[in-house]
Amino acid sequence: MIESAYKEASSLGLALWTTDQAGPFQTRPYAGQRWNPDGKPHCQSAEYIRNGIAKILTLFSPADGQVQVKGVRQCTNEILHGWLQGALSEWLAPLPWPEVVDAQANRKQWTRWTDGLSKPPPLPADLPALRALLVLDNLAGHKSPAFVQWLFSQGVMPLYTPLGGSWLNMTESIQRILKRRALDGQSPETPEEIITLFEATARGWNRCPTPFVWGGKRAARRERSRQRRYAVGGSGACTHRPVRRRQTKTQKWLQTNQMTH
C-alpha cells in the first residue's frame, strides 16, 4: 500500500508527505571525518556531558525534497501533534480544494488506501476531497481520534507503516542525512546547540533540495524475486520453481557410468 502511494500519488493528483521523529541525541562528542597531516590524527574529546537530550521532529516532501525540522527537548503527543498540524497546514494552504461531485466515488478514493488492513481507521460519514497522503509510524499516539479526525477534515489520509517496516518511511533517510551533516565531528554541550545544528542543516538542505523516488536495493530485490520464474515450453505459462524431468533407465545408467569414470 505504501509502495503504491509512493509510485501513484502524483499520477492521482495527490501530494505525499512523510513524517518521523529522530533521537534522543545526547550532549556528547560525535565521530566525524576530517583531513589531518600524516602521523597526527585528530584527537576527539572523550568527555560526556550529562546535560539533557534533544529530539527532532521532521516533515518531508519526497517529490521536491523540502524538509521541515523542529527541535524539542521532549516529544509528547501534545507537542508533536501541535507542531505537525501547523506544519501540515502550511503545506496544505496552496493545495486546491476539489469539489466533491460524487460522494460514492470520493469515498472509494479514500477507501482504496485502507484495503487489506485488519483495523482500518474509521472514516467519517461526510468526507472532503482527498488532497494528500501522509506516511507515519504505527504509534498509538498517531492514532488518537482527535489527530486522525483533524487529518480527515484537511483531506489527508494517514498511512501507517507496519511493525518492523520503518524502512517504508522516507523520512528515515532524510533524517540520517541531516544527522550526519549536523553532528559529525561536533561536540555539542547543550541540547539547544544540537537543535540549532539540526535546524541550520535543514535550512541549508532546502536551498538546494534533492527529490527522493521510491526504489533502492530492497525494491529491486523484491522485483527480481517476482520475476524469478521458470518458463514452460508450449505456451506462455511459467512456474515459480523448475519442473523435475523424469529420467529413463538409459539416462540414469549413462549418468551413473559418467560419474564412476
KELOLUM-604123 format. One line per 3 residues: number of its first residue (from 1); their letters; for each residue x, y, z of C-alpha. Coordinates in steps of 0.05 Angstrom, whole numbers. Layout:
! residues N
NUM> a> X/Y/Z; ...;
//
This chain:
! residues 261
1> mie> 0/0/0; 54/50/19; 97/29/-40;
4> say> 36/42/-85; 28/110/-53; 100/129/-70;
7> kea> 91/107/-142; 20/131/-156; 6/192/-113;
10> ssl> 30/243/-165; -9/210/-222; -72/213/-178;
13> gla> -62/287/-165; -46/276/-91; 10/306/-50;
16> lwt> 51/256/-9; 89/273/54; 125/231/107;
19> tdq> 139/247/179; 180/217/236; 217/234/299;
22> agp> 292/226/309; 331/220/373; 344/225/430;
25> fqt> 411/259/416; 458/267/474; 507/322/490;
28> rpy> 570/282/473; 625/283/421; 604/254/354;
31> agq> 654/220/309; 669/252/243; 719/256/186;
34> rwn> 770/310/172; 837/320/138; 898/317/183;
37> pdg> 974/313/170; 1004/244/166; 1023/218/234;
40> kph> 980/270/270; 909/241/274; 854/285/301;
43> cqs> 842/272/374; 770/276/396; 747/291/466;
46> aey> 720/232/505; 683/274/556; 609/261/563;
49> irn> 569/320/589; 503/297/621; 463/358/602;
52> gia> 398/330/575; 376/307/506; 344/335/444;
55> kil> 294/304/395; 279/324/324; 210/327/291;
58> tlf> 212/321/216; 163/331/159; 189/312/90;
61> spa> 163/321/19; 197/268/-26; 171/299/-91;
64> dgq> 211/363/-84; 258/345/-27; 235/400/20;
67> vqv> 240/385/94; 215/419/158; 252/406/223;
70> kgv> 234/425/294; 280/411/353; 248/397/421;
73> rqc> 270/374/490; 212/325/497; 164/295/447;
76> tne> 95/286/479; 33/277/435; 12/348/451;
79> ilh> 78/377/426; 84/331/366; 12/338/341;
82> gwl> 12/413/353; 75/423/311; 53/373/258;
85> qga> -15/406/249; 18/474/240; 70/447/190;
88> lse> 17/409/150; -29/469/149; 28/510/118;
91> wla> 39/458/63; -36/447/52; -51/520/43;
94> plp> -32/525/-31; -67/459/-50; -135/467/-83;
97> wpe> -199/440/-51; -232/399/-106; -308/399/-105;
100> vvd> -340/332/-86; -389/317/-142; -399/243/-129;
103> aqa> -397/224/-56; -391/149/-70; -333/158/-119;
106> nrk> -299/204/-69; -306/152/-14; -274/100/-59;
109> qwt> -213/146/-67; -206/144/8; -221/70/20;
112> rwt> -171/46/-33; -117/63/18; -149/20/72;
115> dgl> -159/-43/30; -127/-104/64; -119/-71/132;
118> skp> -143/-112/192; -161/-49/230; -172/9/181;
121> ppl> -182/78/211; -257/95/216; -274/144/161;
124> pad> -327/197/177; -393/197/140; -381/265/108;
127> lpa> -313/262/74; -279/321/39; -240/312/-25;
130> lra> -175/274/-14; -116/320/-24; -54/287/7;
133> llv> -25/223/36; 17/223/100; 64/165/116;
136> ldn> 79/158/191; 98/105/242; 50/58/274;
139> lag> 50/91/343; -10/94/389; -6/169/394;
142> hks> -11/177/318; -78/141/321; -110/186/373;
145> paf> -181/203/349; -172/279/353; -109/278/309;
148> vqw> -137/228/259; -203/267/252; -163/331/241;
151> lfs> -125/297/184; -191/274/153; -220/344/157;
154> qgv> -160/371/119; -166/318/64; -104/279/88;
157> mpl> -103/203/91; -54/174/143; -15/112/120;
160> ytp> 17/75/178; 80/34/168; 74/-37/196;
163> lgg> 114/-62/255; 185/-73/232; 172/-33/169;
166> swl> 205/33/186; 245/27/120; 179/45/85;
169> nmt> 184/115/113; 229/160/71; 237/207/130;
172> esi> 285/156/159; 332/170/100; 330/246/104;
175> qri> 340/244/180; 402/201/171; 430/252/122;
178> lkr> 414/312/167; 444/277/228; 509/263/192;
181> ral> 515/334/166; 494/366/232; 531/326/284;
184> dgq> 591/290/253; 654/319/284; 614/363/332;
187> spe> 617/364/408; 552/398/430; 548/416/503;
190> tpe> 474/433/508; 410/406/476; 397/475/447;
193> eii> 463/471/409; 440/405/379; 374/436/359;
196> tlf> 409/495/327; 455/449/287; 397/408/260;
199> eat> 353/467/242; 411/503/207; 428/440/168;
202> arg> 355/434/146; 355/506/121; 418/492/82;
205> wnr> 388/429/52; 325/467/30; 367/516/-10;
208> cpt> 383/461/-59; 340/400/-41; 344/332/-74;
211> pfv> 278/298/-91; 270/225/-69; 239/170/-111;
214> wgg> 218/101/-88; 267/46/-105; 333/22/-79;
217> kra> 363/-46/-65; 303/-75/-28; 253/-56/-81;
220> arr> 299/-83/-136; 309/-147/-97; 234/-158/-90;
223> ers> 224/-143/-164; 277/-195/-182; 243/-245/-137;
226> rqr> 176/-234/-172; 209/-242/-239; 247/-306/-219;
229> rya> 202/-354/-256; 214/-415/-300; 184/-417/-369;
232> vgg> 145/-478/-390; 150/-496/-464; 90/-495/-510;
235> sga> 56/-433/-483; 67/-370/-442; 59/-409/-377;
238> cth> 113/-408/-323; 126/-437/-255; 158/-410/-192;
241> rpv> 205/-470/-187; 234/-515/-241; 194/-576/-261;
244> rrr> 232/-640/-248; 242/-682/-310; 235/-757/-308;
247> qtk> 296/-796/-329; 293/-861/-369; 332/-922/-346;
250> tqk> 382/-910/-402; 394/-838/-380; 403/-859/-307;
253> wlq> 453/-914/-329; 493/-864/-371; 494/-813/-315;
256> tnq> 518/-866/-265; 573/-891/-311; 597/-819/-326;
259> mth> 604/-806/-251; 643/-870/-239; 691/-859/-296;
//
